[in-house]
């Protein structure tokens, strides 16, 4: 089922125009309830392929499929009225050639109502970014640590130190020149992130980069403490909802075993009341 574009949401050009202005705010979302909570506070919401690890228990993002991204994209779209929705292109959906990337990007946008797609890669993906943009697909780029490439990067390591800095800087310029409207910088050293932000004409979105970036993004389940398998250095926990939820579940289990739940106020009497609404 196709999603209908929301008239109040900003678009890629609106995000691009925020370069050097008030920092852009973004979080990931995978479900309708979470999207509703962040809609009033975020400039754009990312349906991230991190859903594979956060909600599906995968060890990396590599097993996430197009079907999963469509399903979660549709769910997030139902919860957004104000924020722009950007959706990740999953592993192996865009690397083969630009035409293959266009087919999958067009499907994601048509079936979810997303305002843009995000894909990983720098210099090597510039041709694909240019191809998509020329055909009406706004692209958010993602460089530095690219989680879909962890097997070649040797794990979740900082990217851009020492001699690597030139390559990451070249990636940033390549995606900007190819037409990306913004670029995510993940696990990039602070000084390099500031240099990229100063040199490229599109907004930089930091995640483990620098407060000097044009915006920031975090995985919401990391930020509120729902995902506790590990905690990256760049995550600030604004709440610890995971332990609170576990405590509530434990209390519920105790009440059930003690037969103190459900109590009288939670059950229906044998006889309907004579006045008021029917039960």
Secondary structure by P-SEA (a helix, b strand, c coil): cbbbbbcccccaaaaaacccccbbbbbbbccaaaaaaacccccbbbbccccccccccccccccccaaaaaaaaaaaaaacccbbbbbbbccccccccaaaaaaaaaaaaaaccccbbbbbbcccaaaaaaaaaaacbbbbbbcccccccccccccccccccccaaaaaaaaaaaaaaacccbbbbccccaaaaaaaaacccbbbbbcccccccccccccccccccccccccccccccccaaaaaaaaaaaaaaaaaaaccccccccccccccccccccc
